[in-house]
Amino acid sequence: MESDDGLAFDIDALTATVIQEEMEYGGVRLKTAAYLERTRIPITIDIGFGEAMADATQRLDYPTLLDFPAPQVRSYPPATVIAEKFQAMVALGASTDA
């Protein structure tokens, strides 16, 4: 899949793996690659299901590498993300791969 920003995403290489099945809230890990010219860029996206988040999302400007306008993405506030990651580290111990 190509776009006008020079990136080509390898949709044929897209994989989805169930993660954290043994935990109360599981999810899916998506993996693929994008290419900028001949440079391969690995992409991993983790999607969690079922976990309630207290704070509302906010719109953030996503940084760009090229001279294009920054796209806006919806994200949880940094404090919420850090708290969730810390809770996962405590619950999972050394089994976290982050």
N, C-alpha and C positions, 0 to 999 in steps of 0.2 A: 504494500500500500504506500504510494508516494504522495507527498504534499509539496506545496510550493516553498517550503522552508529548507529543502535539500535533504531531509530525512526520508529514508525508505524503510518501512516497518516490515519485518518478515512474518507475515500472518501465518504462513504455512508451518513455521516453527513454534507457534503458540502452544503452550502446554498449560494444563490446569491440574493442580494437585490439592487434595484435601489436606488441611493442616490442623493440628491440635484437636484431633478427633476425641482424644481422651479427656479434654477439658470441657467445662460447662459451655463455653462459647467457642465454636470452631470457626473455620474459615476456608478460604481457597487461596492458593498461591498461583498467580499467573506469571509465566516466564516466556520471553521471546527476545528478539534482538532488533535493533534498528541500525541502519547504516548511513553514515555521512561520508559520501565518496567511498573510499575503501576501508574506512574505520568502522569496526563493529562495536556497537554500544549495547551491552547486555541490559535488559530491562526486567525487573522483578516488581510485581505489585501484589501485596497481601490485602485481601478483603476479609474482614471479620463480620460475623453475623450474631445478632442477638444481644450484644452488650449495650446497655443503656449508657449514654454519655450525658452528663449533667449540663454542660454548656452548649449554647447554640453555635453553629458553624459561623465562620466569617469568611469574607472574600479576601484573598491575598494575591498580590502580583507574583507570578512565578518567574524567577530569573531566567533570562535567555542567554545563550552563548553567541548568537548572531545579532545583527542590528535589526531586530524586529520588535514590535511592541510586545510588552510582557503580557501573556494571557492571564486572566484571572481564574483562580481555582477556589473551590470551597474547601475550607480546612477547619479543623478544631483548633482552638487557641493553643499556643505552645504549652501552657501550664497543664492543660487537659491531656495532651499527648504525652508529656513527660510523666505525669501521674499514672497514666495507663501503662506505660512501659515499665515504670518502677514496680507497679502491682504485678505485672507479668513476670518480672525478674524474681520477685519474692515467691510467687506461686510456683514457678517452674524451676527455680534454682538454676543450676548450671546447664540445664537442657536448652536454654535459649540460644539461638544461633545469630543473634543480632550483633 
